[in-house]
Amino acid sequence: MIKGIGVDIIEIGRIRSSIEQDGGRFLSKVFTDGEIAYCSARPNADQHYAARFAAKEAVSKALSTGWSGIFRWKDVEVTNAPSGQPLVTLHGDLRELLAGSRLMLSLSHSDSHVVAVAVIEGTGP
């Protein structure tokens, strides 16, 4: 049973500007240490940061909470399977809230934009 669907699109340049303006403060507020290490080590780091930002937004929309309530940026961590498939690891209250649910994520990008789709699947109401 589908419990929630969220989608987000973001301009990569917007994330680039946030990193340039607020640097470490922006990164440490939004991303986990693992995400920062992964993105910083990649060519086109801004694109990878933007993908993770969009994924977190899509998850918040799938939860129907947006940024309010129990949603915390770092409680949604985006990693990759060896195949490249994006995966979500939940932490904190979100981990408890979605225990027993499946969270699926799809990411895509162009030179200027990233789009993310999150689907929460579970049982019950």
C-alpha positions as CSV (number, residue, x, y, z in Angstrom):
1,M,0.0,0.0,0.0
2,I,1.4,3.4,-1.0
3,K,1.5,5.7,2.1
4,G,3.1,8.7,0.5
5,I,4.6,10.1,-2.6
6,G,6.9,13.2,-2.8
7,V,8.7,14.9,-5.7
8,D,11.2,17.8,-5.8
9,I,13.1,19.6,-8.5
10,I,15.9,22.0,-7.7
11,E,18.4,24.0,-9.7
12,I,21.9,22.9,-9.1
13,G,23.0,26.5,-9.2
14,R,20.9,27.3,-6.1
15,I,22.7,24.7,-4.1
16,R,26.1,25.9,-5.5
17,S,25.2,29.4,-4.3
18,S,24.2,28.2,-0.9
19,I,27.5,26.4,-0.5
20,E,29.5,29.4,-1.7
21,Q,27.6,31.8,0.6
22,D,27.3,29.7,3.8
23,G,29.9,27.0,3.1
24,G,30.3,24.6,6.0
25,R,27.4,26.0,7.9
26,F,24.9,25.1,5.2
27,L,26.5,21.7,4.6
28,S,26.6,20.7,8.2
29,K,23.0,21.8,8.8
30,V,21.6,19.8,5.9
31,F,23.9,16.8,5.2
32,T,25.4,14.0,7.2
33,D,29.2,13.6,7.5
34,G,28.9,10.6,5.1
35,E,27.0,12.6,2.5
36,I,29.5,15.5,2.8
37,A,32.4,13.0,2.3
38,Y,30.7,11.3,-0.7
39,C,29.7,14.5,-2.5
40,S,33.0,16.4,-1.8
41,A,35.0,13.6,-3.3
42,R,33.0,13.6,-6.6
43,P,33.5,15.6,-9.7
44,N,30.5,18.0,-10.0
45,A,30.0,17.9,-6.2
46,D,27.3,20.5,-6.5
47,Q,25.2,18.1,-8.6
48,H,25.5,15.4,-5.9
49,Y,24.6,17.8,-3.1
50,A,21.6,19.0,-5.1
51,A,20.5,15.4,-5.6
52,R,20.6,14.7,-1.9
53,F,18.9,18.0,-1.1
54,A,16.1,17.2,-3.5
55,A,15.8,13.6,-2.1
56,K,15.4,15.0,1.4
57,E,12.7,17.4,0.2
58,A,10.9,14.6,-1.7
59,V,10.9,12.4,1.5
60,S,9.5,15.3,3.5
61,K,6.7,15.7,1.0
62,A,6.0,11.9,1.0
63,L,5.7,12.2,4.8
64,S,3.2,15.1,4.3
65,T,5.1,17.0,7.0
66,G,7.3,19.3,4.9
67,W,10.1,20.7,7.1
68,S,7.9,20.9,10.2
69,G,7.1,18.3,12.8
70,I,9.6,15.5,13.3
71,F,11.4,16.1,10.0
72,R,15.1,16.8,10.4
73,W,17.5,17.2,7.5
74,K,20.1,14.8,8.8
75,D,17.5,12.1,9.7
76,V,17.3,11.4,5.9
77,E,20.7,10.1,4.6
78,V,21.1,9.3,1.0
79,T,23.7,6.7,0.0
80,N,24.3,4.5,-3.1
81,A,24.2,0.8,-3.6
82,P,27.2,-0.6,-5.4
83,S,25.0,-0.6,-8.5
84,G,24.6,3.2,-8.1
85,Q,20.9,2.9,-7.0
86,P,20.1,5.7,-4.5
87,L,19.2,4.4,-1.0
88,V,17.7,6.2,2.0
89,T,18.8,5.5,5.6
90,L,16.5,7.0,8.2
91,H,17.7,8.2,11.6
92,G,16.0,9.6,14.7
93,D,12.2,9.9,14.9
94,L,11.8,9.2,11.2
95,R,13.4,5.8,11.6
96,E,10.8,4.9,14.3
97,L,7.9,6.5,12.4
98,L,8.6,4.5,9.2
99,A,9.7,1.2,10.9
100,G,8.2,-1.6,8.8
101,S,7.8,0.7,5.8
102,R,9.8,0.7,2.6
103,L,11.1,4.0,1.2
104,M,12.0,4.0,-2.5
105,L,13.9,6.8,-4.1
106,S,14.6,7.8,-7.7
107,L,17.0,10.6,-8.8
108,S,17.7,12.1,-12.2
109,H,19.6,15.2,-13.4
110,S,20.4,17.4,-16.3
111,D,23.2,19.9,-16.5
112,S,21.1,22.4,-14.6
113,H,18.5,20.6,-12.5
114,V,18.0,17.6,-10.3
115,V,14.7,15.8,-9.7
116,A,13.9,13.3,-6.9
117,V,10.9,11.1,-6.3
118,A,10.3,9.3,-3.0
119,V,7.6,6.7,-2.4
120,I,6.7,5.3,1.0
121,E,5.2,1.8,1.0
122,G,3.8,0.1,4.0
123,T,0.8,-1.6,5.6
124,G,-2.1,-0.2,7.4
125,P,-3.7,3.3,7.3
